[in-house]
Amino acid sequence: MKKYLLFFILILFTSLTKAQIQSVVLQNYFNDFQKAQLTLQVLHQEKKYAEEEQLLLTYIKKLEEVSLSEKEQKDYKNLIGGVKASMNYNLACVRALQNKKKEAIVALEKAVTLGYDDYRQVKTDKDLVNIRKEKKFVALLQKLKAFDKLALLQQSGAYQKEQADTLPHFTYQAADDPSLVQVRNYFKLDSVAGTGDELSKIFKLLHFVHNNIVHDGGNYALCEFDAIDIYNYHKATKKGVNCRHLAITLNEMYLAMGIPSRYITCMPKNPDDSDCHVINSVYSSQLEKWIWIDPTNNAYVKDEKGNLLSIAEVRERLIHNKPLVLNEDANWNNQEKQTKETYLENYMAKNLYWFSCPLQSQFNSESRFRKTETPFVALLPTGFVKPKGKEKYITNDPDYFWQKPVMMTNDK
């Protein structure tokens, strides 16, 4: 999800490179650029747009001058193209803020040519207000409309009922499992959750994770993937963790309290888009349904009547343009308020095309350091062929994927 109006994609790509790039030359560039980002943000906040423009141009030129082997050019083509597109979009913004209309349009055209396709961001970005009436801007916006994330979701294939007898059931580890008991005791979850009803406990645990572990979308934490290790990694290093780690942490806390939960990887249609989002699907026995819980953004979703919604229901409502209400205190890292338009209609609309999750919801179902045998299941719209991945089971049947939970007993 975006962290700053202008700099989200730059931060995203820079963070990703730290974990994934093997090219020393390119890694050095991104390390250098990461330091410059703080300066860029300060200049933007202080409205020193001319200085910001010059610094952006410097790093655009430096990226053009990075010398890569033929293999590196092929391996990092999409990454470099995305960064160049984002830099030129930011350049268009700072030029527009200086009322350099022609130069801003040129930068925006280049960004689009390089692959920038965030229709709703371009449509609503206040930094571009000075060029909105320009004919070339109107034409670019019309061109980008074809890439509207919500429109792509609305054009997705339907689901279909299947014979699911041959598919295994999803299972949820019992709260008396020794590892989950340790989680419950370590975090003093009975005190954290309080003595209210089930929904009160669900929300208090959500707020606890959101407020105590910082999110950093590009940091693939160097720790074991369980609630205790992820929490201690953050406290020891002061580094944030990605959305997957936050959802894993919260998932284990819910299981430890006897509340069925899964962490769901919400995926985009575009196989070249490496930006997915991981949230929790939590089963409320009180409501007899799954509900949407996102620890990264402290978010849950309701309909116009105040009913809490599941991931499946939010997706369906986006497709059919039905009302959605995001909780007022939804935010990123207690710094940036989330809105229905940016969070649901743009970012999550992109990432609700298909889903993946572990078959067994349990302590440490994924490992940073050792091989695990946890099989994954994918839910796809009909007609969509997902990229090759770790999913062992594939289904087009939402009734199977979102089946009511069956809790394991500790002797299984």
ROZA-480834 format. One record per residue (C-alpha): chain; residue in one letter; x, y, z. Coordinates in steps of 0.001 Angstrom, whole numbers, plus 524288, in hexadecimal, padded with zeros to 5 digits. Layout:
N
   kette   rest    east   north      up
       A      a       X       Y       Z
...
//
This chain:
412
   kette   rest    east   north      up
       A      m   80000   80000   80000
       A      k   80514   80E2E   7FD61
       A      k   80C5C   81479   80887
       A      y   80E8C   82236   802F6
       A      l   80722   82936   7F85E
       A      l   812A7   82A03   7EF1D
       A      f   81CB0   8208C   7F41B
       A      f   815A8   813B0   7F679
       A      i   819BB   80CBD   7EA1F
       A      l   827A9   8119A   7EB3D
       A      i   82869   80C76   7F917
       A      l   82215   7FFB4   7F50E
       A      f   82BB3   7FD12   7EA29
       A      t   83751   80172   7F22F
       A      s   8334E   7F877   7FD4F
       A      l   8310C   7ED1D   7F42A
       A      t   83E7E   7EE76   7EE6E
       A      k   844BF   7ED2A   7FBBD
       A      a   83F09   7DF9B   7FD27
       A      q   83F8E   7DAD4   7EF1F
       A      i   84A64   7E145   7E717
       A      q   856F2   7D9D5   7E4F4
       A      s   85D51   7E426   7DC48
       A      v   8676D   7EBA2   7E444
       A      v   86707   7F771   7DB4A
       A      l   85844   7F870   7DBA6
       A      q   857E7   7F5C6   7EA39
       A      n   86178   800EE   7EC7B
       A      y   858C5   80A06   7E4AD
       A      f   84CD5   80695   7ECB1
       A      n   8542C   807C2   7F98C
       A      d   8585B   81563   7F556
       A      f   84AB4   818E6   7F0CF
       A      q   844A1   81457   7FD7A
       A      k   84C8F   81E86   804C2
       A      a   84802   828E0   7FB26
       A      q   839BA   82571   7FD92
       A      l   839DA   82C08   80AD6
       A      t   83EDF   8386E   804A0
       A      l   8349E   83795   7F9EB
       A      q   829D5   83651   803FD
       A      v   82EB2   841DB   80BE4
       A      l   82FD9   84A4F   7FFBF
       A      h   8220A   846A4   7FBDC
       A      q   81C8B   84986   80953
       A      e   8238B   856A1   80992
       A      k   81E8A   859A7   7FBDC
       A      k   82C34   85B2E   7F667
       A      y   827BB   8557D   7E998
       A      a   832B5   85AB9   7E109
       A      e   83CF4   85410   7E98F
       A      e   834C6   847BF   7E9FD
       A      e   833E2   847C6   7DB26
       A      q   84292   848F3   7D9A0
       A      l   8453F   83DE2   7E327
       A      l   83B91   83515   7DC16
       A      l   841F7   8384B   7CF11
       A      t   84F2E   834EA   7D4E9
       A      y   84AAD   82766   7D8E6
       A      i   8436D   82510   7CC2A
       A      k   85032   827F0   7C510
       A      k   85800   81F52   7CE72
       A      l   84EC9   813EB   7CBEB
       A      e   8505C   815BB   7BD3A
       A      e   85F14   8151A   7BF16
       A      v   85F27   8088D   7C71F
       A      s   8672A   7FEA1   7BF73
       A      l   860EB   7F11A   7BF72
       A      s   86463   7E476   7B8A9
       A      e   85B13   7DF0C   7AE82
       A      k   85613   7D523   7B860
       A      e   853E0   7DF95   7C2B8
       A      q   84C90   7E811   7B90E
       A      k   84384   7DC99   7B653
       A      d   84207   7D88D   7C49F
       A      y   83ED9   7E634   7C992
       A      k   837C1   7EBB9   7BDD1
       A      n   82A77   7EC85   7C488
       A      l   83014   7F1D4   7D123
       A      i   8380D   7FC7A   7CA84
       A      g   82CCB   7FFFA   7C18E
       A      g   823C4   8015C   7CD31
       A      v   82D46   80A15   7D46B
       A      k   82F62   812AE   7C884
       A      a   820B6   813C5   7C68C
       A      s   81EAE   817A6   7D4B8
       A      m   829C6   82186   7D48E
       A      n   82425   8280A   7C889
       A      y   816B0   8284F   7CECD
       A      n   81C7F   82F1B   7DAA2
       A      l   823B2   8384C   7D18B
       A      a   816D4   83BA8   7CAE9
       A      c   81100   83ED7   7D833
       A      v   81BC0   8480C   7DC9F
       A      r   81BC6   84ED9   7CF6E
       A      a   80D0B   8507D   7CFD0
       A      l   80E37   85659   7DD71
       A      q   81781   86070   7D784
       A      n   80D94   862DE   7CCA8
       A      k   8172E   85D99   7C28A
       A      k   80BFE   8581D   7BAB3
       A      k   812EC   853B2   7AE4C
       A      e   81E4C   84D94   7B5BE
       A      a   814C3   846CC   7BF00
       A      i   80D20   840FA   7B3A5
       A      v   819C1   83C1E   7AD65
       A      a   81DB2   83537   7BA0A
       A      l   81023   82F72   7BBC3
       A      e   81005   82A83   7ADB6
       A      k   81D28   8241C   7AFFD
       A      a   81856   81DE3   7BC94
       A      v   80CBE   817F1   7B569
       A      t   81567   8135E   7AA3E
       A      l   81E23   80CA5   7B43E
       A      g   8127B   8059C   7BA34
       A      y   80C84   80E82   7C478
       A      d   7FE21   80ABD   7C489
       A      d   7F7FD   80F5A   7D147
       A      y   7EBD7   8159B   7CB73
       A      r   7E58E   8197E   7D841
       A      q   7F204   81F79   7DDAD
       A      v   7F39E   827F1   7D184
       A      k   7E537   82B53   7D1BA
       A      t   7E51C   82FEB   7DFEC
       A      d   7F30E   8345B   7E2BC
       A      k   7F23D   84265   7E79B
       A      d   8002F   844D7   7E346
       A      l   7FB91   84424   7D524
       A      v   7F08F   84E17   7D664
       A      n   7F7B2   85851   7CE2B
       A      i   7F7D7   84F94   7C219
       A      r   7EA7A   84920   7C30A
       A      k   7E480   8518C   7B867
       A      e   7EF9B   84F55   7AED8
       A      k   7EB36   847A7   7A2E0
       A      k   7F6A3   83E4E   7A3C3
       A      f   7F3A3   83B88   7B210
       A      v   7E576   8387A   7AED4
       A      a   7EA06   82F56   7A406
       A      l   7F3AC   8287D   7AD10
       A      l   7E950   826B0   7B771
       A      q   7E029   820A7   7AD80
       A      k   7EB16   8177D   7A944
       A      l   7ED8E   8135F   7B758
       A      k   7DF36   81087   7B9D3
       A      a   7E100   80366   7B335
       A      f   7EA18   7FFA9   7BE6A
       A      d   7E0C7   8038A   7C956
       A      k   7E2BD   7F927   7D3D4
       A      l   7D46C   7F8DE   7D7A6
       A      a   7D03E   7F755   7C977
       A      l   7D9A0   7EBE1   7C7CB
       A      l   7D3BF   7E54A   7D3BA
       A      q   7C601   7E7AD   7CEA4
       A      q   7C9B1   7E11D   7C1D7
       A      s   7CEE6   7D4E3   7C88A
       A      g   7C8C6   7C7B9   7C5D2
       A      a   7BE37   7C260   7CE9E
       A      y   7C055   7B7C7   7D8A8
       A      q   7B9F7   7AA90   7D709
       A      k   7B53F   79FC1   7DFFA
       A      e   7BDA0   7938E   7DF94
       A      q   7BD9B   785C8   7E4CB
       A      a   7C6AA   787FB   7F048
       A      d   7C675   77A34   7F600
       A      t   7D446   777A2   7F161
       A      l   7D99A   78432   7F74D
       A      p   7DE7A   78439   80561
       A      h   7D80F   78C31   81018
       A      f   7DE61   7983C   815DA
       A      t   7E26C   7960F   823FD
       A      y   7E568   79F04   82F78
       A      q   7EEDA   79BA7   83A47
       A      a   7E8E3   799E4   847BB
       A      a   7EB6F   7A46D   851DD
       A      d   7F115   79A64   85B56
       A      d   7FC44   7972B   8521E
       A      p   808C9   799CE   859F8
       A      s   80DF0   7A3B4   85018
       A      l   80146   7AB6D   8503F
       A      v   800AB   7AABE   85F0D
       A      q   80E29   7B0D6   85EFF
       A      v   80955   7BBB6   85614
       A      r   7FDAF   7BE2D   85EF5
       A      n   80621   7BEFA   86B06
       A      y   81159   7C685   864F1
       A      f   808B6   7D1A7   86057
       A      k   7FF4F   7D0CA   86C02
       A      l   7F470   7CFD7   86210
       A      d   7E9A9   7CDF8   86C1B
       A      s   7ECE6   7DB70   8713E
       A      v   7EE75   7E121   86395
       A      a   7E17C   7DB87   85EBB
       A      g   7DA1D   7DF6E   86B07
       A      t   7CD5A   7DA24   87033
       A      g   7C410   7DF1E   865BF
       A      d   7BCE9   7D72F   85B90
       A      e   7C393   7D008   85075
       A      l   7C355   7DB89   846FE
       A      s   7C941   7E45D   85147
       A      k   7D45F   7DAAB   852DF
       A      i   7D65D   7D9A8   8442E
       A      f   7D7C4   7E85A   842F0
       A      k   7E070   7E9F4   84EE1
       A      l   7E9E3   7DFCA   849AC
       A      l   7E9D1   7E6BC   83C76
       A      h   7ED2A   7F3BC   842DD
       A      f   7F7B4   7ED6B   84B43
       A      v   7FF39   7E82B   83F91
       A      h   7FD38   7F47F   83791
       A      n   801F4   7FD5E   8427E
       A      n   80D78   7F51E   84701
       A      i   813F8   7F0AB   83A64
       A      v   81785   7FA5F   82FBB
       A      h   814CE   7F707   82190
       A      d   81F6F   7F79E   81721
       A      g   81AA6   7F19A   80A75
       A      g   82834   7EEF3   80534
       A      n   82E77   7E87C   810EC
       A      y   82EBB   7D9AD   8103B
       A      a   8320A   7D80E   81E94
       A      l   83E0D   7D037   82227
       A      c   83729   7C826   82C85
       A      e   82EAE   7BC25   82DFF
       A      f   820B2   7BE5B   8298D
       A      d   818DD   7BD37   835FF
       A      a   81291   7C775   83EAC
       A      i   81CE3   7C776   84968
       A      d   828AD   7C7F9   84063
       A      i   822AD   7D23C   83769
       A      y   81F4B   7DAE9   84302
       A      n   82CD1   7D983   84903
       A      y   83366   7DBF6   83BF0
       A      h   82C3C   7E8E5   83ADF
       A      k   82F61   7ECD2   848D2
       A      a   83DBE   7E908   847A7
       A      t   8408A   7EF01   83A50
       A      k   8368E   7FA1D   83A46
       A      k   83380   7F5C4   82C5A
       A      g   825C9   7F423   82747
       A      v   820B9   7E76F   821A6
       A      n   8188E   7E4EF   815A4
       A      c   809E9   7E291   814E1
       A      r   80BB8   7D3D7   81486
       A      h   81312   7D3D7   82169
       A      l   808E2   7DC82   827D7
       A      a   7FDF0   7D388   82342
       A      i   8055B   7C76A   827D0
       A      t   80755   7CDA6   83527
       A      l   7F913   7D155   836B5
       A      n   7F4AB   7C428   8317B
       A      e   7FC2C   7BCE3   83C0D
       A      m   7F6A6   7C5CC   84682
       A      y   7E8BE   7C30C   8420A
       A      l   7EB61   7B46B   841C0
       A      a   7F176   7B53C   84F4E
       A      m   7E4C5   7BB34   85431
       A      g   7DC92   7B0A2   84DC2
       A      i   7D7DE   7B973   842B4
       A      p   7D8B9   7B31F   83532
       A      s   7E0E2   7BB5E   82BFA
       A      r   7E879   7BA70   81F55
       A      y   7F207   7C3A3   818E2
       A      i   7EE23   7C5E2   80AC7
       A      t   7F747   7CA76   80019
       A      c   7EF42   7D381   7F778
       A      m   7F4EC   7D351   7E9C6
       A      p   7F455   7DC00   7DDA1
       A      k   7F10C   7D777   7CFF3
       A      n   7FDDD   7DC48   7CA1F
       A      p   80857   7D1C0   7CBEE
       A      d   812F1   7DC33   7CAF5
       A      d   80D28   7E3C6   7D660
       A      s   814E5   7DF78   7E258
       A      d   80CB7   7E7BE   7EB96
       A      c   8027F   7DF13   7F207
       A      h   7FC7A   7E0FB   7FF88
       A      v   7FA71   7D771   80ACB
       A      i   7EF45   7D8F3   81472
       A      n   7E7AB   7D062   81DE2
       A      s   7DAC3   7C987   81C0C
       A      v   7D55C   7C79C   829C4
       A      y   7C98E   7BF57   82CEE
       A      s   7C016   7C55E   83694
       A      s   7B7C1   7BB21   83D4E
       A      q   7AFE8   7C683   8428B
       A      l   7AC2B   7CA90   834AE
       A      e   7ADBC   7BCF7   82EA4
       A      k   7B5EF   7C261   82393
       A      w   7C39A   7C60D   81F26
       A      i   7C7BD   7D438   82083
       A      w   7D247   7DC85   81A0F
       A      i   7DD6A   7E05D   82349
       A      d   7E9A5   7E781   81E84
       A      p   7F45B   7E9D6   828BB
       A      t   7FCC1   7F1DE   81F63
       A      n   7F223   7FC15   81E41
       A      n   7EA74   7F9A4   82AC0
       A      a   7DF08   7F759   82197
       A      y   7D203   7F07E   8210A
       A      v   7C675   7F2DA   8180E
       A      k   7B7C2   7F443   819BD
       A      d   7AC0A   7F5C8   810D4
       A      e   7A2FD   80185   81108
       A      k   79B27   7FB64   81C1D
       A      g   7A6F7   7F975   824D8
       A      n   7A89B   7EAE9   82288
       A      l   7B6A1   7E5FC   822C4
       A      l   7BADC   7E036   815CB
       A      s   7C372   7D4ED   811A4
       A      i   7CDFF   7D56E   8073D
       A      a   7C4B8   7CE95   7FDD9
       A      e   7B9E2   7D86F   80098
       A      v   7C2D2   7E429   7FECE
       A      r   7C756   7DEBB   7F1B7
       A      e   7B966   7DC57   7ED63
       A      r   7B52A   7E9FE   7F157
       A      l   7C06F   7F044   7EA1E
       A      i   7BCD6   7E8BC   7DDDB
       A      h   7AE9E   7ED12   7DEAA
       A      n   7B125   7FB02   7E37B
       A      k   7AA31   7F8E4   7F05E
       A      p   7ACE8   8019B   7FC2E
       A      l   7B8A9   7FEC7   804C4
       A      v   7BC40   8057D   8116D
       A      l   7CA3B   80541   81666
       A      n   7CC4E   8073A   824F7
       A      e   7CFC9   81544   8286D
       A      d   7DC76   811A3   82F50
       A      a   7E206   809C7   823EC
       A      n   7EFE0   80E9C   821F1
       A      w   7FDBC   80B19   81DFF
       A      n   80780   80AC4   82953
       A      n   7FF48   814BD   830CC
       A      q   80449   81ED7   8271B
       A      e   7FB56   81EEF   81B5D
       A      k   7ECA1   81D7B   81B94
       A      q   7E6FE   813C8   81201
       A      t   7DAD5   816B5   80A1C
       A      k   7D13D   80E17   80311
       A      e   7D56C   813E2   7F60F
       A      t   7E415   81195   7F73F
       A      y   7E3F8   80545   7FF7E
       A      l   7D853   7FDA6   7FA4B
       A      e   7D4EB   802F7   7ECE1
       A      n   7E2E1   80421   7E821
       A      y   7ECCE   7FC41   7EFD9
       A      m   7E491   7F0CB   7F46B
       A      a   7DC89   7F06D   7E7E9
       A      k   7E960   7ED63   7E125
       A      n   7ECD1   7E2FC   7EB1E
       A      l   7DFE2   7DBBB   7EC05
       A      y   7E0F5   7D512   7DED2
       A      w   7E4D1   7C7E9   7E49D
       A      f   7E879   7C257   7F1E3
       A      s   7F223   7B8F2   7F811
       A      c   7F350   7B39D   805CA
       A      p   7F8DE   7A803   80D69
       A      l   7F034   79C0C   80EC6
       A      q   7F3CE   79AF5   81D20
       A      s   7F2DD   7A731   8256D
       A      q   7FCBB   7A4F5   8303B
       A      f   808AB   7A9CA   83777
       A      n   8146B   7AC19   82E7E
       A      s   80DB4   7A6E9   8224E
       A      e   8183E   7AD8E   81A1D
       A      s   826A9   7ADBE   81D71
       A      r   831A2   7B73D   81A66
       A      f   83C5E   7AD50   81C8A
       A      r   83735   79F9A   81A69
       A      k   82EA8   79856   810E7
       A      t   8207D   796A6   8150B
       A      e   81651   78D6B   80F89
       A      t   80AB9   796AA   8106C
       A      p   802B9   795A9   803D5
       A      f   7FC37   7A1DA   7FE5D
       A      v   7EEF6   7A385   7F7D2
       A      a   7EB67   7AD8F   7ED5A
       A      l   7DDED   7B2F3   7EA0B
       A      l   7DD4F   7B7E2   7DC06
       A      p   7D2A9   7BE0A   7D39C
       A      t   7CF25   7B596   7C7F1
       A      g   7D752   7B7C4   7BBDA
       A      f   7E325   7BC82   7C385
       A      v   7EFBB   7B4B2   7C373
       A      k   7F861   7B891   7CEBF
       A      p   8072E   7B906   7CDFD
       A      k   80E69   7ACF8   7D28E
       A      g   80FB3   7AD4D   7E159
       A      k   80F15   7A5BC   7EE00
       A      e   80080   7A2BE   7ED87
       A      k   7FE0A   79412   7ED7B
       A      y   7EF4E   79531   7EC3B
       A      i   7E7CB   79DF2   7E2C0
       A      t   7D948   7A0D6   7E374
       A      n   7CF25   7A9B6   7DD18
       A      d   7C55D   7A6CA   7E7E8
       A      p   7C408   7B177   7F241
       A      d   7BB5F   7A8D6   7FABF
       A      y   7C6B0   79F6E   7FC29
       A      f   7D0ED   7A9E7   7FE61
       A      w   7C8D8   7B15A   80879
       A      q   7C313   7A56C   80F40
       A      k   7BFC5   7A654   81DAD
       A      p   7CB3F   7A2C9   82660
       A      v   7CD9E   795C6   82CEE
       A      m   7D6DE   796ED   83879
       A      m   7E113   78C6C   83A86
       A      t   7E2BA   78571   8476A
       A      n   7F039   784E0   84D4F
       A      d   7F178   7762C   84B38
       A      k   7F079   7776A   83C4E
//
